[in-house]
Amino acid sequence: PAKAEAARGAIFSMGGGASAGVKAAVETASDADLKSVVEKLPAADLEKLKAALKASSPATAAKSDAKEPEAAAAKSDAKAPEAAAAKSDAKEPEAAGAAAAPAPGPVDVSALTVIAKDYKGLLAQPESPKYKGALAQIYVRSAPYGGSDKSSNGNRYDSIPFANGMINAGMSCQLIHYVHDEHDKFFEICKTFDFIIVRCNPGQIKADGGDQGKFDDGMREIRKSGIQVWPSPDVMEFMGAKDALCKVANLNIGLEDTLAYYTPEQFAEGFKKTMKFQPRVIKQNRGSSGEGIWIIKLKSGEYCKTYGEASCEDTDVLDMMEANDNHAEEHTVAEFIEFCVNGRTGKSGEWTSKGVGKYLEGGKEAGGQLVDQRFCPRIVEGELRYNCVGDALVGIIHKKPKEGGISAVGGTGSIYTFYGPEESKFANLTNNFLERDLSKIMPALGLDSEPIPLWWTTDFILASPEGTAAEDEKWIVGEFNCSCVGISKCLAAYCKDDTPNASVDDIAAEDLKEAMAYGDLMGKKALAILDGAKGK
């Protein structure tokens, strides 16, 4: 009995030494001991054992003589983990604890590594789905909890509303994980679906040792084959790029004096001219959460009356604030240009920014660019975030900066106020955005053949001077975002140090109901896109 209990405990233990414990316990246990273990197993554990035995059978092993490589553990200096070299004795990719069976559904995904421990909250897949889909996720094997956006079962914290919305629309939606070690296998299986919903948080594929560019190229090929990818890499890239603001400059939600720079020469000449005319906002393309977004004024306050009448001198002093943390810096025009182009050098002066500059590095093809936009002083009154499902507005968030600040990004003490889509005080913007400009946005961005994203946001800044009547106010785009936008109503389901076992069960009933409503609307929009592509 003691050996039987030891074997049972080893088989279902968690942690890095589990496999060694299983081997030792099984080797010392008699046939009777093992029989006793099996007889006492709960049905769920017995199914896990059966699945493990099937996966390790000779027929399965014969598929590959070498095991898949595993990503190296994150180093103590917090550098991005590198993928371990592929060796014949490399370990299999680790799942989020004891993995469940392969994702249930009409498509056989058993060839993929199972990361999820369970599929809690997921509805049963339809027996005869109208379309077959998958929701692709990424689990960072070296990071706590698999990354900052994961529930305790290894799935992304808001995956369930997305998947259930598809299921409620009569389609299947299986939860799968991209493991870079089995890239080719993953994309072969993706070819068997009608649609892929990509929910891989930016930076996490690289953090797991993979190559984001390789993943994106794989999804581009899937899209070219006629399979829907939401959002496709091109949609994420073109909508997320800061020069998208230039491409919509002539719409009702744009500013006509929004410029983009791709070379040091363009930047030096253009910035000196715009800076002498009026305060500016300079935005790098690669940053996130406000890093590399600078609100800049001339310290002298001496601006020219008309654009192009004069340009700044290299020695003119700039008062600057960075949007990620609202910290202030003071530099000359020449120092700022040097920092933006070459980073910290002997010519750039001393910087307290957390960023490294070099915003044009690699050129346009590598995403090196700067956007120069008029500063709208009423940003201190806050920004508006429009949350959309396809072409439908589902909610508005007013984000007001902390007193004395300019940026309303999370973590800066900003105050968020939530409104419904019919809020009357923003009716003018809602009309301009949805009725006059929405149909023009994708073509303006060079995305004529792509549908509007299933789940995306647009941030707006008030550009009108104080005293403008509400019906005449002009709100302009500050940013589009469709790259793995989270459903905030589900935040209670992601793991943190104080909630390491968080799951969909921790989402408040009212919040879950609202999140599921978003998912159901996504399902309807997705079904319409798929039917439209087939000419139904």
Residue, then its C-alpha position, 0 to 999 in steps of 0.5 A: p500500500a505504501k508503494a502504491e500511494a507513492a506511485r499514485g502521488a508521484i504520477f499526479s505530483m506537480g513541478g519540475g521533478a515530477s517525471a523523475g518521481v514517476k519513474a522511480a515510483v513505478e520501477t519499485a512498485s509491484d503489479a499489485d501496487l500499480k493495479s491498486v493505484v488504477e482502481k482507486l483513481p477518480a475517473a478524471d485522473l484515470e482519463k489523464l493516465k489513459a491519454a498519457l499512455k496513448a501519447s507515449s505508445p510505440a506508434t506515437a513515438a515512431k512519429s519522431d525519433a527526436k523530442e522537441p526542443e524546449a525554451a531556455a529558462a529566463k536569466s536573472d538579468a531579465k533578458a528575453p529568454e532564448a530558444a534552446a538549441a534543438k538536440s535529440d535529448a531535449k525535453e518536450p515543451e512544458a505545459a501549465g502543470a498537468a495538461a488536459a486532453p487535446a482541445p475538444g472539437p471537430v479538428d484533430v489537434s492531438a499532434l500539438t503539445v497540450i498546454a492547457k490544464d483544462y477548458k473551464g468555462l468553454l461550451a460544448q462544440p457543435e456537432s455540425p458546425k457552420y465553420k470550424g475555428a481555433l483560438a491561438q494563444i501563446y504560453v511563455r514557458s519561462a515566465p511566471y504563470g505563462g505570462s501576465d495575461k494567463s489564467s491558472n489553467g494556461n489559457r489567456y484570461d479572456s479566451i472563453p468569451f471569444a470562443n463561446g461567442m463563436i460556439n453560440a453562433g453555430m461555429s466551433c472554436q478550439l483553444i490551441h497554443y503556439v509552441h515555436d518548436e513545432h512551428d510547421k506542425f502548428f501551421e499545417i493544422c491551422k490549414t484545416f480550420d476556416f478561421i483563426i482568432v489570434r490572441c498572442n500578446p505582443g512580445q510573448i512569442k519572442a519571450d518564449g524563444g520564438d520568432q514573431g516574424k516567422f509566426d506572422d509570415g505563417m499567418r500571412e500564408i494562412r490568410k492568402s489561402g482564403i482562411q480568415v485570420w482575426p486580426s491578420p498580421d498586416v491589420m495589426e501592423f498597419m493599424g498599430a503603426k503610428d503613421a496610421l495617423c497620417k493616413v487618416a489625417n484628412l478624415n473627420i477624425g484626423l488632423e491635417d498637419t500630422l507628419a511622418y518621418y522615416t529618415p534622420e534628414q526628414f526628421a531634423e528638417g520637419f521637426k524644426k519647422t513644426m516645433k517653431f510653429q506650435p507645441r508638438v507630440i512626437k511618437q515613436n512607432r515601436g513603443s507601448s504604454g506611452e514609452g517614446i511619446w513626447i509632449i514638447k514645448l519651446k521653453s521660450g514660448e516664442y512661436c512663429k505665426t504661420y507654419g513654415e515661416a521659421s525653423c528652430e535653431d539647434t540651441d533652442v531649449l525644449d520642455m518635454m514630458e514623456a507619456n509613459d510616466n509623465h516625467a519631465e526633461e529639458h534638452t536642446v533641439a539638437e540633443f533631442i534629435e540626436f537621442c531620437v536618431n542615435g540614442r544616448t551618445g556624447k551629443s545627446g546629453e543626460w536622459t532620465s527616460k527609461g527608453v533608449g531612443k534610436y526611434l528610426e533604427g532599421g528604417k521604414e521596413a523595420g518599423g523605424q519611424l516617428v510621427d509628428q502631431r499637433f499638441c492638443p492642450r485639452i488632453v489634460e481633460g482626458e481621452l476617449r477610448y471607443n471599444c468596438v466589435g467589428d463595426a459596432l460600438v459597445g462602450i466608451i471609456h473616458k480616461k482622465p490623467k492624474e492632476g498635473g499629468i498629461s498621459a492617461v495610460g494605466g499605472t499613472g494614477s489616471i481616472y477611468t469613467f465608463y459610458g454606454p455606446e449611446e452616450s449623448k455627450f459624445a454623440n458628435l464624435t460617435n456620428n463622425f466616427l461610425e457614420r462618416d469615417l468608419s467605412k473609409i478607415m481600412p482603405a485609407l490604411g491600405l487594408d481594402s481587402e481586410p474586414i474591420p477587426l473583430w475586437w479593437t479600440t480607438d483612442f481620441i483626443l479633443a482638438s477643439p479650443e475651450g468654449t467650443a459647443a459640444e455639437d461642434e467639438k472635433w475629436i481626433v484619433g490618437e491611436f488604433n489598437c487591435s493587437c490582442v486587446g483585452i476584455s477588461k471585464c475578465l481581468a479577475a481571471y488572470c494570475k498575479d502573485d496574490t491570485p496564483n489560482a485565478s480562473v474564469d470562476d473569479i469573474a463577477a457574474e455581472d462582468l462575465k455576463e457583459a464579456m459573454a455579450y461581447g463574445d456573442l456579438m463577435g460570433k455574429k460578426a464573424l459568421a457574417i464575414l465568413d458567409g460573405a466570403k462564401g457569397k452566402 
